Amino acid sequence: MFESLFVPTLIVALAEIGDKTQLLALLLAARFRKPWPIISGIVVATLANHFLAGAMGNWVAGLFSPATLSWVLAASFVAVALWTLIPDQLDDDESSSLKRYGPFLTTLFAFFLAEMGDKTQIATVMLAAQYPHFLLVVLGTTLGMLIANVPVVLAGNFAAERLPLNLIRRLAAMAFAALAVYAGYQALVLSGLT
């Protein structure tokens, strides 16, 4: 049961380092200099976005046989592992037009939109399809987002400029690759090929 919480937390925390939403958190912290409304906006936006993603993953899990789902998950985790190696960049326009709404609403809208189709949202879909405790997965992916983004909001440029982003991206990619190997192994077992 706790695996449904801890694995998503770790995976998303690693994957979020250097992600566009982390860059967005840095940008919002620099513009507003009010950390608590920004952090609150991140929490609400991430819970909403990841709840939808987790619900989709939970729904998709019911569409396939366990063996087919494991093969799909293995391929998806490989794709996300490769995607994780590509550094994200943030369009400045993504949050500039929302600034007039204040730090909480700007963060809420900007984070919700920035997470659409992002690798952490896709990972949430896949993790919710893999693990049986849907709400724990959503809580775990949200905690992962907070672990990666709250220090950036609180410390601003100081922490972001000193992190070894290439190493962290490689670690996140390795974590997704490990999940791919595990899902592939499950697929082999479920298919009776081992």
N, C-alpha and C positions, 0 to 999 in steps of 0.2 A: 504494500500500500504506500509506504513512504517513498518507494522508488518513483512513483508517479509524481511526487513533489520534488524530490532532490535532483533527479536526472534533468528534468526540464529547467530547474533553477540554474544548475551548473552550465548546461548547454547554452541557454539564452544569455547568461551573464558573460560567457566567453564570446559568443557570437556578436554581442552588442558592442564590444570594445571596437572603436573605430567606425561603427556603423553610422549611417546618416542621421539616425535619431539621436545618437550621442553627440554628433556635431551640432544638431539642432538644439540639444540641451545646453551646450556650450554657448551657442549664439544667443539663446534666450536669457541665459544667466548674465551674459555680457550686456545685453540691451536693457534688461529690466532691473537687475541687481536686487531682486526680491526672491530669495530661494524657496520659501515655503509655498507661495502660490504656484510657482513653477513645478515643484515636486508634487503638489496636490493635483495639478493638471496632468502630470505624467501618470500618476496612479489611476485617475479616473479614465483617461484615454486608453491606457494599456489594458485595464480590466475590461473595458467595453470592447476594444478591438480583439483581444485575445479570447474573450468569451465567445464572440462570433466565430473566430477561427477554430477554437476548440469544439464548438458545436458542429461546425462543418466537418472537422476530423472525426468526431464521434459518429456523425451521420454516414460519412464515407466508409468507416470501418464496418458498418452494417451491410454495405452493398457488395462486398467481396467475401469469398471464402477466406479462412485464415491463411492458407498458403499463398493465395493470390495477393492478399493484402500485404503479406510479408515481402513478397517480391517487389510490389509497388513501393513499399516503404524503403527497401534496400536501395532501389534505383533513385528514389527521391532524396535519401540521405547522401548518396554519392553526389548528386547534382548540387545540393546545398553545401556540401563540403567544398566543392570546387568554387561555388559562388562566394563562399566566405573568404577565399583567398584574394578576391578582387576588392581593393579599397573603395569605400563609398565616398561620394562627394555630395554636398548639399547645395541645392539651388538657393541663393539668397532670397529670391522672390517667394519661396515657400512660406516664410514666416513674416516677411515685411508688411504684406497687406493686412495681416491680422493684428499687428501691433496695437492698433487703436483700441482694441477690446480689453487691454490690460493683461497682466501676466498669466492669470489662471485660464481665462477663456482662450487666449492666444495659444498657450501651451496645449490645452485640451484639443482644440481644433487641429493645430499643426501636428501634434504627435499622432492623433488618430489618423489623419490623412497620410502622414509620412510612413506609418506602419502598414498601410494598404499595399499588399504585394511585396512587402519587405521580407528578407530572409528569416527574421524572427517570427513574423506572422505565419510564413509557410512552415517553419519548424513547429510552431504551435499546432497547426493543422495535423502535421505528421505525428507529433508526440501524443496528441489526443486520440489519434487513430491507433497508436501503438499501446497506450496505457489505459487500463480500465477505469481509472478514477478521474473523470473529466474535470471536475472542479479543482482537484489537486493539481492537475496539469496546468490549468489556467492560473491558479495561484502561484505555482512554481515559475511559470514563464514571466508572470508579472514581477515576482521577486527578483528574477534574473535581470529584468529591465531596470529595476530600482538599484540593484547592486552595482550595475554598470553606470547608471546615469546620475544617481544622487551625489556621488563624490564629485562628478564633473560640475554639477550645479553649485555645489558648496565650495569647491576649490577653484573653479574657473580654469583659466589657461594653465595655471601652475601644474596641475596633475596631468592634463591632457597632453602637454608638450613633452612630458618626461616618460610616458608609457612606451614600452617597446611594442608598437602596434603590429609590426610584421610577425614577431614571435607570437603575440596573442592571437592574430588571425590564423597562424599555423596550428596553434593548440586547439582553437575552435574547429578548424577543418579536420583535425585528427579526431576530435570528439565525435563529429558528425560521421566520419569514416568508420569509427568504431561502432556507432549505431547501425551503419549500413552493413557491416560485417555481421553483427548480431542479428539483424533482421534477415539477412541472407541465410545465415545458419538456421534460423527458425523456419524460413521458407523451405530449406532442404529437408529438415526434420518433418515438417507438416506435409511435404510432398512425398515422403517416404523414400527419399533419395540418399539417406544416410544409414 
